Structure formats: structure tokens, C-alpha cells
Amino acid sequence: MEAALYGPDGFYVRPGGPGPAGHFRTSVHASPLYAGAVARLLVHVDEELGRPERLDLVDVGAGRGELLTGVLAALPDEVAARVRPYAVERAAEPGARDPRVRWVAEPPEGTTGLLFANEWLDNVPLDLAEDGRYVLVSPDGTESPGGPLDAADRAWLERWWPGAGEEGRRSEIGRTRDEAWAAAVATLERGLAVAVDYAHTRAARPPYGTLTGFREGREVPPVPDGDRDVTAHVALDACAGPGARLLTQREALTALGVSGARPPLALASTDPVGYVRALSAAGEAAELTARGGLGDFGWLVQPVGIPAWPAVV
């Protein structure tokens, strides 16, 4: 998985490719309302921090910088003037980008503000386990039994994946995601860290795992050959640190003012253009918060030195 995604000519680092947006559609690409909601969250964090002279915005797994671009455009001028944006991405920086954005390979140390990871953890490589052994996968997708699980991976499964040892059950060892998230949060001196992803919790782990692939907008077998995304849902509850909260995207975006409610019909006669615009926004909001779709994404919200958000869950 590491080689297929990030090795030489890997899916995410291959030069000249279309980037993630050419293969799958995230909330960032679905509507600018998403970036607007993240901008409001950053404003909230800014207020909790006492409006510092420097406000960091760290986008982990930034792709081509689409989310950062949208957030910067949606911020009030007074806040935008103090923001120091970072795009954390292993791929080379795009040729055309906002000159304010610093392109880095790892989250910078000692930041103060908002660290936001949208669909990053699902692409942190992990191992598969079945019948107490690792599952080996060749570049053409052929599987074979590997060696027995080491002590650390076995302990993770015993704690976080009930039934992992049952015959025929497949599990995804999320310890690498836990460690990656803890390392990212540790770079934040004060502020809020948020991970948004396909997720499941201990009470409802999938019995056969979630590993899959995506290419050109279609779900395909998870063959680690470098020409497709290889991804697995995230055990976000295992990643959560002290004081963290788990929300659905529907809950989080609702708290940030994103609503799929239709505008009043009376607006159609008094302001037809405004009505059409509001109706379009309502449709986009409904997609972002839909049950059974994007609204079911998990949000892991980790405060660092500030009160938890949202105030009421």
C-alpha cells in the first residue's frame, strides 16, 4: 500500500497526473459550502485563542490545495490577514497556487490554530489480518497468508476489533493511523485538530474489512499497482485522544451553519435570482449532510489547550 500510493510513480505522487479530484469526489469538491464551514470553524478557533497575531491553518493531505483555496477566500479579511496556511502533501506542489500557501511534506511543529485532515487517514497504509496472520498482497492483487501477527498488532486488534480472531474474519490493523494522527496532533501547540473520513467504531467493525480501490470515479479492486487509490475506512475511535469528540459530518456541518432546508417559496416572487441561488445552496448542503452519504462521514475533533467544540453535542 505504501509503495502503490507513495512509492516511485505511486498514485499520489505521480507527476503530471490529474490529482485526487480526477479520480474521486470528496466533500471539498462537492460544494464550496464545505470550505465555508471550515472557514467558520477557523474563525471560532481564532476567537478561542484570543485572536493571536499569527493564526495557522494546516491542511493535512492537501491534494492540489483546493480546500485551502476555498477557506482563504471565505474568511473575513481581518482573519485572513493573520492566517499562515500550510499544505501538507507528499506530492509535488502544483504549478499554480495561492502564493500565501506554504507547501510542506510534514505538519510543521509548534503551530497555533486549526489542523484539518480531510480524507487523509484512510490513505495512511495499514496491514490486513486474517486467522491470526498477516495477509500478503502482491502488486497484481494476488493474496497469500503471511506470518503470525506481532505483539503490538495483536494487542491493537484485541482492544479495538472485536471478533478479529474468528475464523474467516478479516480485519484492518489501524495502529498506523493512530500513530499518524497522534503525531499530527502533537505538532499543534494550541488550537483544534480535526480528522474527517470514512469511519467505523468498535461496536460496528465490518466483518470482512473495507479495503477497496478507486480509479477515474469508479470503485475498483484494491490492487496495489500504483494506478489507483487504495483505501480503507478509519477506526476513528481508536485514533481519538483525551478530550476528543466523534461526530457525524451531518452533526458537525449543522453546528457550522450548513443547512439543507429549502428557502421560503415567497422569495421566488420577491427575489427570483436569490431564490434560485438559495435553492442551489440548499441542494449542495443536503448532499454534504445526507444520511447514507457524505453526512455519515466521521469527524474526530481534538482540542489542544482550548475548550472542546462544539459546546453541546
C-alpha positions as CSV (number, residue, x, y, z in Angstrom):
1,M,0.0,0.0,0.0
2,E,2.9,2.4,0.8
3,A,4.6,1.6,-2.5
4,A,1.4,1.8,-4.5
5,L,0.4,5.2,-3.1
6,Y,3.6,7.0,-2.3
7,G,6.5,5.0,-3.9
8,P,8.2,5.9,-7.2
9,D,5.4,6.7,-9.6
10,G,2.8,6.0,-6.9
11,F,-0.8,7.0,-7.2
12,Y,-0.5,10.2,-5.1
13,V,3.0,11.3,-6.1
14,R,3.0,10.6,-9.9
15,P,3.9,13.9,-11.7
16,G,1.6,15.3,-14.3
17,G,-1.5,13.4,-13.1
18,P,-4.9,14.8,-12.5
19,G,-4.6,14.6,-8.7
20,P,-7.2,13.0,-6.4
21,A,-10.0,15.2,-7.9
22,G,-9.6,13.3,-11.2
23,H,-10.5,10.0,-9.6
24,F,-13.0,10.6,-6.8
25,R,-15.2,13.4,-5.4
26,T,-14.8,14.5,-1.8
27,S,-16.8,17.0,0.2
28,V,-14.3,19.7,-0.8
29,H,-15.2,19.1,-4.5
30,A,-18.9,18.7,-3.8
31,S,-19.6,22.2,-2.8
32,P,-17.9,25.5,-1.7
33,L,-20.2,25.3,1.3
34,Y,-17.7,22.8,2.8
35,A,-14.8,25.3,2.7
36,G,-17.1,28.0,4.0
37,A,-17.9,25.8,7.0
38,V,-14.2,25.1,7.7
39,A,-13.6,28.9,7.5
40,R,-16.2,29.4,10.2
41,L,-14.6,26.8,12.3
42,L,-11.2,28.6,11.9
43,V,-12.9,31.8,13.0
44,H,-14.2,30.1,16.1
45,V,-10.8,28.7,16.9
46,D,-9.3,32.2,16.4
47,E,-11.7,33.6,18.9
48,E,-11.0,30.8,21.4
49,L,-7.3,31.6,21.0
50,G,-7.8,35.3,21.7
51,R,-7.1,36.3,18.1
52,P,-3.4,35.7,18.0
53,E,-1.1,37.7,15.8
54,R,-0.4,34.6,13.8
55,L,-3.1,32.0,13.1
56,D,-2.0,28.7,11.5
57,L,-4.2,26.7,9.1
58,V,-2.7,23.3,8.4
59,D,-4.4,21.2,5.7
60,V,-3.0,17.6,6.0
61,G,-3.4,15.6,2.8
62,A,-4.0,18.8,0.8
63,G,-4.2,17.3,-2.7
64,R,-3.9,20.3,-5.0
65,G,-4.8,22.8,-2.3
66,E,-8.5,23.1,-3.2
67,L,-9.7,23.2,0.4
68,L,-7.1,25.8,1.5
69,T,-8.0,28.0,-1.5
70,G,-11.7,27.9,-0.6
71,V,-11.1,28.6,3.1
72,L,-8.9,31.5,2.4
73,A,-11.5,33.0,0.1
74,A,-14.3,32.6,2.6
75,L,-12.5,34.1,5.6
76,P,-13.2,37.7,6.8
77,D,-10.4,40.0,5.7
78,E,-9.3,40.7,9.2
79,V,-8.8,37.0,9.9
80,A,-7.3,36.1,6.5
81,A,-4.6,38.8,7.0
82,R,-3.3,36.9,10.0
83,V,-3.6,33.3,8.6
84,R,-0.5,31.3,7.8
85,P,-1.7,28.4,5.6
86,Y,0.2,25.2,5.1
87,A,-0.5,22.4,2.6
88,V,0.9,19.1,3.9
89,E,1.3,16.9,0.9
90,R,3.8,14.3,-0.3
91,A,3.1,15.1,-4.0
92,A,5.0,18.0,-5.6
93,E,3.3,21.3,-5.2
94,P,1.1,22.3,-8.2
95,G,2.4,24.9,-10.7
96,A,-0.4,27.4,-10.0
97,R,-1.3,28.0,-6.4
98,D,-2.0,30.8,-3.9
99,P,1.4,32.3,-3.0
100,R,0.4,32.5,0.6
101,V,0.4,28.7,1.0
102,R,3.5,27.0,2.2
103,W,3.9,23.6,0.7
104,V,5.4,21.1,3.2
105,A,5.8,17.3,3.4
106,E,5.0,17.1,7.2
107,P,2.9,19.1,9.6
108,P,5.0,22.0,10.9
109,E,5.9,21.9,14.6
110,G,4.6,24.4,17.1
111,T,1.5,25.7,15.2
112,T,-1.4,27.6,16.8
113,G,-4.8,27.4,15.1
114,L,-6.6,24.7,13.1
115,L,-5.1,21.4,11.8
116,F,-7.6,19.8,9.4
117,A,-7.2,16.4,7.7
118,N,-9.9,15.7,5.2
119,E,-9.8,12.1,3.9
120,W,-6.1,11.7,4.8
121,L,-6.1,8.9,7.4
122,D,-7.9,6.4,5.0
123,N,-4.8,6.6,2.9
124,V,-2.3,6.0,5.7
125,P,-1.1,2.5,4.8
126,L,-2.1,-0.4,7.1
127,D,-1.8,-4.2,7.2
128,L,-4.6,-6.7,6.8
129,A,-5.1,-9.7,9.2
130,E,-7.0,-12.9,8.8
131,D,-6.9,-16.0,11.1
132,G,-4.2,-14.5,13.3
133,R,-1.8,-13.9,10.4
134,Y,-0.9,-11.1,8.1
135,V,-2.4,-11.1,4.6
136,L,0.3,-10.6,1.9
137,V,-0.8,-8.9,-1.3
138,S,1.3,-8.9,-4.4
139,P,1.4,-5.9,-6.9
140,D,-1.1,-7.8,-9.1
141,G,-3.5,-8.3,-6.2
142,T,-2.8,-11.9,-5.5
143,E,-3.2,-12.7,-1.8
144,S,-1.4,-15.3,0.3
145,P,-1.1,-16.0,4.1
146,G,1.8,-14.2,5.8
147,G,3.5,-14.7,9.2
148,P,1.8,-14.5,12.6
149,L,0.9,-11.1,13.9
150,D,3.4,-9.3,16.0
151,A,2.6,-8.5,19.6
152,A,1.7,-4.8,19.0
153,D,-0.7,-5.5,16.2
154,R,-2.3,-8.4,18.0
155,A,-2.8,-6.2,21.1
156,W,-4.4,-3.4,18.9
157,L,-6.9,-5.9,17.4
158,E,-7.7,-7.4,20.8
159,R,-8.6,-3.9,22.1
160,W,-10.2,-2.3,19.0
161,W,-11.5,-5.0,16.7
162,P,-13.9,-7.5,18.5
163,G,-14.1,-10.8,16.7
164,A,-10.8,-10.3,14.8
165,G,-9.6,-13.7,15.7
166,E,-12.6,-15.6,14.5
167,E,-12.1,-17.9,11.6
168,G,-12.7,-16.3,8.2
169,R,-12.9,-12.8,9.6
170,R,-10.7,-10.1,8.1
171,S,-9.6,-7.0,9.9
172,E,-7.6,-3.9,9.2
173,I,-4.9,-3.1,11.7
174,G,-5.4,0.7,12.4
175,R,-2.4,1.2,14.6
176,T,-0.5,3.1,11.9
177,R,-3.4,5.5,11.6
178,D,-3.5,6.0,15.4
179,E,0.2,6.8,15.4
180,A,0.0,9.1,12.3
181,W,-2.9,11.1,13.9
182,A,-1.1,11.4,17.3
183,A,2.0,12.7,15.6
184,A,0.0,15.3,13.7
185,V,-1.9,16.5,16.8
186,A,1.4,16.7,18.7
187,T,2.6,19.4,16.3
188,L,-0.3,21.7,17.4
189,E,0.7,23.9,20.3
190,R,-2.8,25.3,20.8
191,G,-6.0,25.0,18.8
192,L,-8.1,22.3,17.3
193,A,-7.3,19.2,15.3
194,V,-10.0,17.7,13.1
195,A,-9.9,14.4,11.0
196,V,-12.7,13.8,8.6
197,D,-13.0,10.4,7.0
198,Y,-14.9,7.2,6.1
199,A,-15.1,5.7,9.5
200,H,-16.4,2.9,11.8
201,T,-16.4,2.4,15.5
202,R,-15.7,-0.6,17.8
203,A,-19.3,-1.5,18.1
204,A,-19.7,-1.9,14.4
205,R,-16.5,-3.1,12.8
206,P,-17.1,-4.6,9.3
207,P,-16.5,-8.4,9.5
208,Y,-14.7,-8.6,6.1
209,G,-13.0,-5.2,6.2
210,T,-13.4,-2.2,3.9
211,L,-10.3,-2.2,1.7
212,T,-11.1,-1.0,-1.8
213,G,-9.8,0.9,-4.7
214,F,-10.9,4.0,-6.8
215,R,-9.9,5.0,-10.3
216,E,-11.5,7.5,-12.6
217,G,-14.6,7.9,-10.5
218,R,-15.3,4.2,-10.1
219,E,-14.8,1.7,-7.3
220,V,-12.3,-1.0,-8.5
221,P,-10.5,-3.9,-6.8
222,P,-7.8,-2.7,-4.4
223,V,-4.8,-3.9,-6.5
224,P,-1.7,-2.2,-5.3
225,D,-0.2,-1.5,-8.7
226,G,0.1,2.3,-8.5
227,D,-2.6,3.2,-11.0
228,R,-5.5,3.5,-8.5
229,D,-6.2,4.8,-5.0
230,V,-6.1,2.0,-2.3
231,T,-8.1,3.0,0.7
232,A,-9.7,1.5,3.9
233,H,-12.1,3.1,6.3
234,V,-10.7,4.5,9.6
235,A,-11.3,3.3,13.1
236,L,-11.6,6.9,14.3
237,D,-12.5,5.9,17.9
238,A,-9.1,4.2,18.2
239,C,-7.4,7.4,17.0
240,A,-9.1,9.7,19.5
241,G,-7.0,11.2,22.2
242,P,-8.0,12.8,25.6
243,G,-10.9,15.2,25.2
244,A,-11.7,14.2,21.6
245,R,-15.2,14.1,20.3
246,L,-16.6,11.9,17.5
247,L,-19.4,13.4,15.4
248,T,-21.0,12.6,12.1
249,Q,-20.4,15.1,9.3
250,R,-24.1,15.9,9.4
251,E,-23.8,16.9,13.1
252,A,-20.6,18.9,12.5
253,L,-21.8,20.8,9.5
254,T,-25.1,21.6,11.1
255,A,-23.2,23.1,14.1
256,L,-21.3,25.2,11.5
257,G,-24.5,26.5,9.9
258,V,-24.8,24.3,6.8
259,S,-28.5,23.5,6.3
260,G,-30.3,21.7,3.5
261,A,-33.6,23.4,4.3
262,R,-35.3,24.8,1.2
263,P,-35.6,28.6,1.1
264,P,-39.1,30.1,1.6
265,L,-41.2,29.9,-1.6
266,A,-42.2,33.6,-1.1
267,L,-38.6,34.5,-2.0
268,A,-39.2,33.3,-5.5
269,S,-41.5,36.2,-6.2
270,T,-39.6,38.9,-4.4
271,D,-36.1,37.8,-5.4
272,P,-36.1,35.1,-8.1
273,V,-32.4,35.2,-8.6
274,G,-31.8,35.0,-4.9
275,Y,-34.3,32.1,-4.6
276,V,-32.5,30.1,-7.3
277,R,-29.2,30.7,-5.6
278,A,-30.5,29.7,-2.2
279,L,-32.2,26.6,-3.7
280,S,-28.9,25.5,-5.3
281,A,-27.1,26.0,-2.0
282,A,-29.7,24.0,-0.2
283,G,-29.2,21.2,-2.6
284,E,-25.5,21.2,-2.1
285,A,-25.9,21.4,1.7
286,A,-28.3,18.4,1.5
287,E,-25.6,16.4,-0.3
288,L,-23.0,17.3,2.3
289,T,-25.2,16.2,5.2
290,A,-27.1,13.3,3.6
291,R,-27.6,10.2,5.7
292,G,-26.2,7.2,3.8
293,G,-23.8,9.5,2.0
294,L,-21.4,12.3,2.9
295,G,-23.3,13.1,6.1
296,D,-22.3,9.8,7.6
297,F,-18.6,10.6,7.4
298,G,-16.9,10.7,10.8
299,W,-15.4,13.9,12.3
300,L,-12.8,13.4,15.0
301,V,-12.4,16.7,16.8
302,Q,-9.4,17.0,19.2
303,P,-9.0,20.2,21.2
304,V,-5.4,21.2,22.3
305,G,-5.4,23.9,25.0
306,I,-8.8,25.3,24.2
307,P,-12.4,24.2,25.0
308,A,-14.0,21.3,23.2
309,W,-16.0,22.0,20.1
310,P,-18.9,22.0,19.6
311,A,-20.0,23.2,23.1
312,V,-23.1,20.9,23.0
313,V,-23.2,17.6,21.2
